[in-house]
């Protein structure tokens, strides 16, 4: 069974204080690993897809990396508007366009 | 270009009642997946529809059923509601027409269901 574990559960940062969010996973053949951002009461907003170990993607202050067992979401010089829950999900290679298996998410709070 | 839309936004029902939630996929997408997200948890996969048929199903009872229409929109039906069905219900759309490369799922805003 596919599993995703995210840590820490919650993270409080000062504005400008860089940090990393961790996503550990086990999956029967990885098709893709996805990062989403979710604001309270809203649907997840797509951030990145990573397909193979060693791959990296960047968007503004965010950078996602992937190894064979985990992914990191690095946040550089965060701002209060980066406060949200960050979700990691994996998609297995079994069948076409298969389901996403999510972790519980990491709640990030950035203080001004 | 409209993204994924869902209706209604909020819904309050009592135990034992039935509910129908609706989803319109992003333009160009043909696959719809439904997820249930309890408070403080990640989304849990309910089922996926493609070509008007249920293609994959998660660990949810038969009280949860769905349908996909020829225009790719979808409905989620839940019968005999329980208190534990209270959650945010998310619809996600994706495309099977990318040659097996990109199956990114894009989510709608969700429907908040409260069962009293």
Interface residues (C-beta under 8 A of the other chain):
Chain A: X4 X31 X32 X34 X36 X41 X42 X43 X44 X45 X46 X49 X87 X89 X91 X95 X96 X97 X98 X99 X100 X101 X102 X103 X104 X105
Chain B: X4 X6 X31 X33 X35 X40 X41 X42 X43 X44 X45 X48 X50 X55 X56 X58 X88 X90 X92 X94 X96 X100 X102 X103 X104 X105 X106 X107 X108 X109 X110 X112
